[in-house]
Amino acid sequence: MQASDPFVLRHLQVEVDGVGIHLVEGGPADKPALLFLHGWPECWVAFEQVMAGLAGEARVVAIDLPGVGDSVDPPNAYDKRTLAGYVRGVIAQLGLHHVTLVGHDVGGMIVYAFLQTWPGELARAVIMNTVIPGIDPWDDVERNPHIWHFAFHAVPQLPETLVEGHQADYFDFFYDALSASRNGVGAYARRAYAEAYARPEALRAGFEWYRAFPQDVRDNRDASGRRVDTPLLYLRGDKEQGIALPRYIGGLRAAGISALQAGTIPGSGHFAPDEQPQAVASALRSFMELR
């Protein structure tokens, strides 16, 4: 489903440290900014409907992470701290102010890296539907046999060999298995996501996020306990399987997040921005106290 009129999206390319990054923006330039970071296997389209719901109240921006979709240049590295640096560059290039950084899945890991690396630069942050490498309950999630793809994607070259040319079918498995209902991620989004990873380099970029997890664990554990006062909202789908929400809250608080709120998105599994965009927009609106 595409964003409805009169919402108008502007597509731009910016360059950060020699890497071209594709972004989409809408809404009034003088409003507080919402910057959205997608996860795997997604692109900026994951937040298109959420952006449409908030465009009259905020400046909404979503990027294709470096190497994926129309951000064709590979990043210098795939650890989440490095990727957060590119996000910081986008904020500077666009002159965004009063920024709320929102990340889903791998995008949420990048949000956490940003908070720990540049504390105090964001007005607010939102992490959705993910576990943070090295932060409880990371160890339990990583060894859960139902999360087999963490280990598979980290194997050098093999995932590319088996998935290339079959992106749509492979991705469909995850959309169907992890959503609250099989049609939780619609046909329009599925086509956009398969296209975003159609290039071999883009497919590799997605798997490299998983291969960087050991570095992410080291970075996050080195920073654990460092106090971060930026207000953080952690969201999960109420139909999302696995470890209960209080473990995630406890892990983030123990890691130094002092101003933490948490909640669930009704009727949603893992892909909350696709499954329940209006509920996600409502949660963000409340968190940001938009008028």
Residue pairs with C-beta under 8 A, 6 or more apart in sequence:
1 49
1 186
1 188
1 189
2 48
2 188
3 9
3 26
3 48
3 49
3 51
3 52
4 52
7 26
7 51
7 52
7 55
8 26
9 24
9 25
9 26
9 48
9 51
10 24
10 25
10 26
11 22
11 23
11 24
11 70
12 22
12 23
12 24
12 25
13 20
13 21
13 22
13 23
13 70
14 20
14 21
14 23
14 89
14 90
14 93
14 94
15 21
15 93
16 85
16 86
16 89
16 90
16 93
17 76
17 85
17 86
17 89
18 73
19 66
19 71
19 73
19 74
19 75
19 76
19 86
20 71
20 72
20 73
21 63
21 64
21 66
21 71
21 73
21 86
21 89
21 90
22 44
22 63
22 64
22 69
22 70
22 71
23 44
23 61
23 62
23 63
23 64
23 90
23 94
24 44
24 48
24 51
24 61
24 62
24 63
25 59
25 60
25 61
25 62
25 94
26 51
26 52
26 55
26 59
26 60
27 51
27 54
27 55
27 56
27 57
27 58
27 59
27 60
28 56
28 58
28 59
29 59
30 59
31 57
31 58
31 59
32 58
32 59
32 97
32 98
32 99
32 100
32 123
32 288
32 290
33 58
33 59
33 60
33 61
33 91
33 94
33 96
33 97
33 98
33 99
33 100
34 51
34 54
34 58
34 59
34 60
34 61
34 99
34 100
34 102
34 284
34 288
35 61
35 62
35 63
35 87
35 90
35 91
35 96
35 99
35 100
35 101
35 102
36 44
36 46
36 47
36 50
36 51
36 60
36 61
36 62
36 63
36 102
36 103
36 104
36 107
37 62
37 63
37 65
37 87
37 101
37 102
37 103
37 104
37 106
37 107
37 108
37 110
37 111
38 44
38 45
38 46
38 47
38 62
38 63
38 64
38 65
38 104
38 105
38 106
38 107
39 46
39 103
39 104
39 105
39 106
39 107
39 108
39 129
39 130
40 105
40 106
40 206
40 209
40 210
41 167
41 171
41 174
41 193
41 196
41 197
41 206
42 104
42 105
42 189
42 193
42 196
43 64
43 68
43 69
43 192
43 193
43 196
44 62
44 63
44 64
44 69
45 188
45 189
45 192
45 193
45 196
46 62
46 104
46 189
46 193
46 271
46 273
46 274
47 60
47 62
47 102
47 104
47 273
48 62
49 273
49 274
49 277
49 278
49 281
50 60
50 273
50 277
50 280
50 281
50 284
51 60
51 62
52 277
53 277
53 278
53 281
53 282
54 60
54 281
54 284
54 285
54 290
57 285
57 290
57 291
58 100
58 288
58 290
59 96
61 90
61 94
61 96
63 71
63 87
63 90
64 70
64 71
64 196
65 71
65 83
65 106
65 107
65 110
65 205
66 73
66 74
66 75
66 83
66 86
66 205
67 73
67 74
67 75
67 201
67 202
67 204
67 205
67 208
68 196
68 197
68 202
68 205
68 206
69 195
69 196
69 202
72 199
72 201
72 202
74 201
74 205
75 82
75 83
75 86
75 205
76 82
77 212
78 205
78 208
78 209
78 211
78 212
79 113
79 212
79 215
79 216
79 219
80 106
80 109
80 110
80 112
80 113
80 133
80 209
80 212
80 216
80 219
81 113
81 116
81 117
81 216
81 219
83 110
83 113
84 110
84 111
84 113
84 114
84 117
84 118
85 117
87 101
87 110
87 114
88 114
88 118
88 121
90 96
91 99
98 123
99 121
99 122
99 123
99 124
100 122
100 123
100 124
100 125
100 126
100 284
100 287
100 288
101 111
101 114
101 122
101 124
101 125
101 126
102 111
102 125
102 126
102 128
102 284
103 109
103 110
103 111
103 112
103 125
103 126
103 127
103 128
103 130
104 128
104 129
104 130
104 271
104 272
104 273
105 128
105 129
105 130
105 270
106 130
106 209
107 128
107 130
108 127
108 128
108 129
108 130
108 132
109 130
109 132
109 133
109 216
111 125
111 126
111 127
112 127
112 132
112 135
112 220
113 216
113 219
113 220
114 121
114 122
114 125
115 122
115 125
115 228
115 230
115 232
115 257
116 219
116 220
116 223
116 226
116 228
116 256
117 223
119 226
119 227
119 228
119 229
119 230
120 229
120 230
122 230
123 230
123 231
124 230
124 231
124 232
124 233
124 287
124 288
125 230
125 231
125 232
125 233
126 232
126 233
126 234
126 235
126 284
126 287
127 232
127 233
127 234
127 235
128 234
128 235
128 236
128 272
128 273
128 280
129 235
129 236
129 237
129 240
129 270
129 271
129 272
131 137
131 138
131 141
131 248
132 138
132 220
132 251
132 252
132 255
133 213
133 216
133 217
133 220
134 216
134 217
134 218
134 219
134 220
134 221
134 224
135 220
135 224
135 251
135 252
135 254
135 255
136 247
136 248
136 250
136 251
136 254
137 243
137 247
137 248
137 251
138 217
138 251
140 243
140 247
141 147
141 150
141 242
141 243
142 150
144 242
146 241
146 242
147 242
149 174
149 210
150 210
150 213
152 158
152 159
153 159
153 206
153 207
153 209
153 210
153 211
154 207
154 210
154 211
154 213
156 211
159 207
160 200
160 203
160 204
160 207
163 170
163 203
164 200
164 203
167 194
167 197
167 198
167 203
168 190
168 191
168 194
171 190
171 193
171 194
171 197
172 190
175 184
175 185
175 190
175 271
176 182
178 240
178 241
178 269
178 270
178 271
179 185
179 268
179 269
179 270
179 271
179 274
179 275
180 237
180 239
180 267
180 268
180 269
180 275
181 269
181 275
184 268
184 269
184 271
184 274
184 275
185 271
185 274
185 275
186 274
189 274
196 202
197 203
197 206
220 255
223 255
223 256
224 254
224 255
224 256
225 254
225 255
225 256
226 256
227 256
227 258
228 256
228 257
228 258
229 258
229 259
230 259
231 259
231 261
231 287
232 252
232 257
232 259
232 260
232 261
233 261
233 262
233 263
233 283
233 284
233 287
234 245
234 248
234 249
234 252
234 260
234 261
234 262
234 263
235 262
235 263
235 264
235 265
235 272
235 280
235 283
236 245
236 248
236 264
236 265
236 272
237 264
237 265
237 267
237 268
237 269
237 270
237 271
237 272
237 275
237 276
238 264
238 265
238 266
238 267
238 268
239 267
239 268
239 269
240 268
240 269
240 270
241 269
245 262
245 264
248 262
249 260
249 262
252 260
253 260
261 287
263 283
265 272
265 275
265 276
265 279
265 280
265 283
266 276
266 279
267 275
267 276
267 279
268 275
268 276
268 279
269 275
272 279
272 280
273 280
284 290
